[in-house]
Amino acid sequence: MKKKILISTGGSGGHVIPATIIYKHLEHNFDVSMTTDLRGIKFLNQNEYNLTIFNVRPISKNLLSIPFDFFLMLVLIFKSIIFLRKNKINILISTGGYMSLPLCLGAKILN
């Protein structure tokens, strides 16, 4: 049985392009999938990759919204843990971006 690898990438070309290179390198030996946000879709051909949209709101610079952002991040970490368990991901590779943070923290919690 092939190990399941998830590549988590942010929404800019500087994050997505390295993720696609890693994906192509690993796809023949592993069961590889990728997550990105709505910004990253414009750099990807959705028919070419096993892709999931994992949209994360950017952290606000408004001090009044910090409690809401914190609560939202906790919810996203919880959703990430459920996503990682449900899909039985063995390895998470992140190419950066704030949208990868909940998945990385969820993976760390799951060890």
N, C-alpha and C positions, 0 to 999 in steps of 0.2 A: 504494500500500500504506500502510495506516494505521500510525502509530508505536504501539509497545506501551508502555504506561505501567503501572507497578506502584505501588500505594499501600500503604505499610506502616504499620500502626497498632497501637498498644498495646492493652491490654485494658480500659481504663477508658472510661467514656462521654465524658470530656474529650478522648480521643484518637480514639475511633471516630466520634463525631458529625461533627467536621470532615472526617474521611476520607470519610464518606458524601456530604457536600455536594460535595466535590471530585470524587468519583466521578460523581455525577449531572451535574455541570457538564461533565465531559470525555467521557462515554460516547458521545455522538453523533458526535464528531469523531475519536476515538482508540479503539484496542483497549485497554480498561482492565480491570485485574484488581486484587484486593486481598488482602493477607495480614494475618492477625491471630492471636492466640493463643487458647487455650480460653476465657479470660475475656471476650474481645471478641465471641465468638459470641452471647452473650445479648443484645447490642445490635443484631444484624444478622439480617435475613431472608435465609437462605442461598439461596433461590430468586431473589432480586432482584439478587444480586451475583455476579460471577465471583470466587469466594472460595477461598483456600487457607489451611489451618491451618498456621502455622509456630510451633510451640510452643517457647518458650525458658524455661528455668528461671531464676527470679530469682537475682540475685547474693546469695550468702549473707553474713551478717554474722559467721559463725563463722570465725575466723582459720585453723583447721585445714583448712577446705575451700577456701581460696583457690587452692592449686595445682590442685585438681580443677576449680574454676570456670574457671580460666584455660585449662586443657586443653579443657574443654567449649566455651568460647567460640571457640577455634581450630577445633575440629571444626565448629561452627555457621557460622563464616565460610567454611570450605571448602564446606560444604553450600549456603550462600547463593550462592557463586560458581557452583557447578554449576547451581543453580536458575535464576539470572539468565541464564546462557548457554543452557541448555536451552530456556527460554521466550523467548529473544531479546528481552529487555527493553531498550528504548531509554532510558527515563527512569524514575527511582525518586523517588517523593515520599513522605516520611515525616512522619507527624503526631506522632511521638514515642513514647515508651515503651521500656523496656529490650528488648523483643522485636524492635525495629527495628534495634538496634545491629549485629547480624551482617550483616543485609542492607545497611545503609548502608556498613559497612566493605567488604563484598564488592563493592558497586557502585563504591566509591572505587578499589579495587584494579583493577577492570575499566575504570576511567576513564569 
